[in-house]
Amino acid sequence: MLNQNLHKNYKPTENITVDEQLFPYRGHTKFTQYIPSKSAKYGIKVFWACDAANAYPLHGKIYTGKSQDGKRQVNIGERTVLDLVAMYKGSGRNVTTDNFFTSMQLATTLNSWNMTLVGTVRKNKRFLPPKMLPSKARALHSTNFVFRKD
């Protein structure tokens, strides 16, 4: 019901951001998450698609852990993004993600949906071509710019 109301009362701009949020919660559920890097280490993880212009939540999805059949899930980030932005298929919108969600397969799928992807990528991802990996030769020829306000 929440997602339906969020969708029907707002028309998003051309940029959508997908990220996660941990709602602090120490109660007992099968899907309470422990994330030591967060300030509230225990909670319920929710994935959100938000309008990048003003952070209006467009669609949310609670992460419940394992799938219904009990098998280990793969490509959680990719499937989550596709689920959250599926209603904007063919709209020409841009989706921005962090390195948890970004993959070449996601970019390809969004491109086939007439959407674009901007995201950060960890340098150890398999889909990165060797020419994009760090190189000592490039490091020697790189230039650092320092901008000063005079």
C-alpha positions in Angstrom: 0.0 0.0 0.0 2.9 2.4 0.8 4.5 1.8 -2.6 1.2 2.4 -4.4 0.6 5.7 -2.6 4.2 6.8 -3.2 3.9 6.1 -6.9 0.5 7.6 -7.6 1.2 11.0 -5.8 4.5 12.0 -7.5 6.0 12.1 -10.9 9.8 11.7 -10.7 12.4 13.7 -12.6 14.8 12.0 -15.1 17.3 10.8 -12.4 16.6 8.0 -10.0 18.9 6.9 -7.2 18.9 3.4 -5.7 20.4 2.7 -2.3 19.9 0.9 1.0 18.8 2.1 4.4 19.0 0.3 7.8 16.1 1.1 10.1 17.4 0.5 13.7 15.5 -2.4 15.2 16.7 -4.9 17.9 13.5 -7.0 18.0 13.3 -10.6 16.8 12.6 -11.2 13.2 14.0 -13.7 10.7 15.3 -10.8 8.6 16.9 -8.5 11.1 20.4 -7.6 9.7 23.7 -7.0 11.5 25.9 -4.4 9.7 28.9 -3.5 11.8 29.8 -0.5 9.7 26.5 1.3 10.4 26.0 3.4 13.6 22.9 1.4 14.4 24.4 -2.1 13.9 21.1 -4.0 14.0 18.0 -3.3 12.0 15.8 -3.9 9.1 17.3 -3.3 5.7 15.2 -1.5 3.1 16.2 -0.9 -0.5 14.9 2.4 -1.9 14.5 4.0 -5.4 14.4 7.7 -4.8 14.2 10.8 -7.0 17.7 12.2 -7.2 16.4 15.8 -7.3 14.8 15.9 -3.8 15.2 12.3 -2.3 11.5 11.6 -2.6 11.0 7.8 -2.1 9.5 6.2 -5.2 9.6 2.6 -4.3 10.8 0.5 -1.3 11.6 -3.1 -0.8 12.4 -4.8 2.5 15.3 -7.2 2.4 14.2 -10.5 4.0 17.4 -12.5 3.5 17.1 -15.9 1.9 14.5 -16.6 -0.8 11.3 -18.5 -0.2 12.8 -21.8 -1.3 15.8 -21.4 1.1 18.4 -21.3 -1.7 21.3 -18.8 -1.6 20.5 -15.7 -3.6 22.8 -14.4 -6.3 23.0 -11.0 -8.0 20.9 -9.4 -5.2 22.0 -5.9 -6.1 21.1 -6.3 -9.8 17.7 -7.9 -9.2 16.9 -5.3 -6.6 17.6 -2.4 -8.9 15.6 -4.0 -11.7 12.6 -4.6 -9.3 12.7 -1.1 -8.0 12.9 0.7 -11.4 10.8 -1.7 -13.5 7.8 0.7 -13.5 10.0 3.3 -15.4 10.9 0.9 -18.2 11.2 2.7 -21.5 11.1 6.1 -19.9 14.7 7.1 -20.8 15.6 7.8 -17.1 19.0 7.5 -15.6 19.6 5.2 -12.6 22.5 6.0 -10.2 23.8 3.3 -7.8 26.8 2.5 -5.6 29.3 -0.4 -6.0 27.0 -2.9 -4.3 24.4 -2.7 -7.2 26.6 -1.8 -10.2 27.4 -4.5 -12.8 27.8 -4.9 -16.5 24.7 -7.1 -16.7 22.6 -4.4 -15.0 23.9 -1.7 -17.4 23.1 -4.0 -20.3 19.6 -4.7 -19.1 18.8 -1.1 -18.3 20.1 -0.1 -21.7 17.7 -2.6 -23.3 14.9 -0.9 -21.2 15.9 2.5 -22.7 17.4 3.6 -19.4 21.0 4.5 -18.4 23.2 3.6 -15.5 25.8 5.6 -13.6 27.5 3.8 -10.8 30.7 3.3 -8.9 32.6 0.0 -9.5 35.1 -1.8 -7.3 38.4 -2.4 -9.1 38.2 -6.2 -8.4 35.1 -6.9 -10.4 35.4 -9.6 -13.1 33.6 -7.7 -15.8 36.2 -4.8 -15.8 38.5 -5.0 -18.9 42.3 -5.1 -18.1 42.8 -1.7 -19.7 40.6 -0.1 -17.0 42.5 -1.6 -14.1 45.2 0.4 -12.2 48.5 0.6 -14.1 51.9 1.7 -12.8 52.7 3.2 -16.2 49.6 5.5 -16.0 50.4 6.5 -12.4 53.8 7.7 -13.5 52.3 10.0 -16.2 49.3 11.2 -14.2 49.1 14.9 -13.2 47.5 16.1 -10.0 45.7 19.5 -10.1 45.4 21.7 -7.1 42.8 24.4 -7.3 43.5 27.5 -5.2 41.2 30.4 -4.5 43.4 33.5 -4.8 
